[in-house]
Structure formats: C-alpha cells, structure tokens
C-alpha cells in the first residue's frame, strides 16, 4: 500500500509541476530527462527524498541543498563545496600514496624487489607534497607536472617473483587513483568548473523543490489512512527524545550498545546519543563493511567518532585488528 501511495504522490507532484510550467522546471526536464517519459526524473526525486529521510533535519537539508553550490566570489575557492572538494582530493592523493607505501614495505623484505624502491619512494613523496598543498589550483599545477617513472630493469635472482608482481600491482593501483583524480576533479579549468557548478546548483534547486512537494503530498496520503513507514517512526522517536524524554531514558539505561555502527544514519545516531551518557555508549563496526547506503547508512558518522576518540578523554578506542 505504501508503494502505491508513493506512486500516487509522485504523479500528483509531476502533474502539478506540468500545469504550473515553471521555466526552471521545464528547462530542467529538457536537460536531464533521458527517456521519452519522465520516469527517470521521478526515480531521481524519490531517491533524493529517501536519502533525505536519513537526515535528522530532512526538510531543512532539502531546502539547503542548492546553497552548497553557491559561489561567493570569482575563484573556485569561493564555492560552498570547496572544503568538501579539497577533502575528497586529498583523500584520493592519500590513497594513491598509501598504495606506494605498501609497495615500499614489500621492497624492504629480504626477497623484495629492492631496485624498485627509489622510484616508488620518489613518487610517494611527490604525492605527499601534493596532499600538503593548500589550494585547488596549486594541486592542479603539481598534478600536471607529475608522472610515474620507469621501474628499474635490474635483474637479481634473489628477488622473489611474486613479491615483484605484488609491488607492480600496488603501483598500478596508485596510477589508477591518480587517473581518477585527474578525470573527476581536474578535467576542466577552474573557471569552467564554476560554470558547471552553477548549472548543477540550478538543477539541485529544482530537484529539492520536487522532493519537498513529494514529502508534503506523501505525508498527506499516509495521514489520511493513519499509516506510518519506518522512516516516520524514526523521526517521531527523535521528536519524542527532543521533547525531554531523552533525559529520563539517559538515567534508565546502564549501557547503550550498537553493532554494525558503520551502517547508522544521523537520525539513529541522534536518538542513541541523546539517551546515552558521556561514557556508556559502546559501538562496534568496520567502515570497510558499510554496504547499506541504499538503507541511508552514513559511514561518515563512524569515521567522525573513530577520529574523534583521540581528543575525547571520556572515550576509548579499541582497534580489533585480528579476528
């Protein structure tokens, strides 16, 4: 029944949008509808709505979606997403350098391909220097100048063939990461990227408006039949906790324990943290096993807590490195 309500709600939203024939909506439709009908647009709106429901402030998140594309000046540094952009670029550089670091460890083994080490070391240091640069354009220029060198052809029978191939595999993985970095983040000039962001911001504005309209219509249909879905229950539970109930539950529970923590979303996280004290929230998880993005999981919650333990005197992090 909920599936039918979703279909009715998205149909109603699209029909009203066609009737209004707003220029931004029609331009959006012409640019992004890849099919003869608007089925792909409907799917995108529903996906955006579903994703937003994993946020503690889902409506506010949708309203502010376009703002992250705002451009406050002339350079790419002025875009609202600049910090996130630089974090993503540095993360990719770090992954590339880590592959080379792993390769260097193999080179240092007694039967390791030691002739490869100088080349890998030089490449690793270059990537680490790039990661330390402060700006987008600086990294762009450094990336233009960077290239992987030639591995030594020196033959030594003491070198293990399997170790040599493993080092090459690590290096190939580093190369692929660098190529992804170039194509995903530096394919266009900074000026062109700003233009692209303006176009994306307009599209995000239309999508967020459609998702908000769907939210209102879907909520109305559910309310008319006294139906709640799982996301409604989560948000209502959060509202109850915020109304003061959390204080009572905070004293009631001795321990709060969460397994598969990497698959939490921000609604669940706020509910659990609101009823926990400063030292009775126990979480177990592995971010590499986060496979439930389609269920609105946010692995960044796990990483935020993982990294924050170093600065929290009331908490302890235990790394389970062996099964």
Secondary structure by P-SEA (a helix, b strand, c coil): caaaaaaaaaaaaaaaaaaaccaaaaaaaacccccccaaaaaaaaaaaaaaaaaccaaaaaaaaccccccccccccccccaaaaaaaaaaaaaaaaaaaaaaaaaaaacccccccaaaaaaaaaaaaaaaaacccaaaaaaaaaabbbbbccccccccccaaaaaaaaaaaaaaaaaaaaaaaccccccaaaaaaaaaaaaaaaaaaaaaaaaaaaaaaaaaaaaccccaaaaaaaaaaaaaacaaaaaaaaccbbbbcccccccaaaaaaaaaacccccbbbbbcccccccccccccaaaaaaaaaaccccccbbbbbcccc
